Amino acid sequence: MSEKKQIEHQGIVEHADGEHARVRILSQSACASCHAKGVCTAADLQEKLIDASCDRNYAPGERVTLVGESKLGLQAAWWAYILPLFLMMTTLIATYTLTNNENLAGLLALGILVPYFLIIKLFNNKFFKTFSFTIKPSTE
């Protein structure tokens, strides 16, 4: 039987209301843990707030572990990056082929993103249910 790969992040509960909690995590790039990060301008370390579902009440300040399925990361990349790029390129090529006008093709290629992301915003609740983290008590 294949084992599901999971993404885990340690965090601290900021706010909890029973079924949902907001958790603060420390997100860092690979170079943030490098010994030369003090002299490098590429080091990236930032805090993020993540909304997650939980099965019990957590107190603010409690240390927890956020758990999500790694396959959801690929789905999120599809919706956020790959599909919009495909729509832009298709619009750009089709418009330029039909009109031979670079300015119009460029504007429409960028303009196609407005309705796309408005539709994504309309389905925000569905995406929240699909791309959600769950919380478990931290083992640290």
Secondary structure, 3 states (H helix, E strand, C coil): CCCCCEEEEEEEEEEECCCEEEEEEEEECHHHHCCCCCCCCCCCEEEEEEEEECCCCCCCCCEEEEEEECHHHHHHHHHHHHHHHHHHHHHHHHHHHHHCCHHHHHHHHHHCHHHHHHHHHHCHHHHHHHCCEEEEECCC
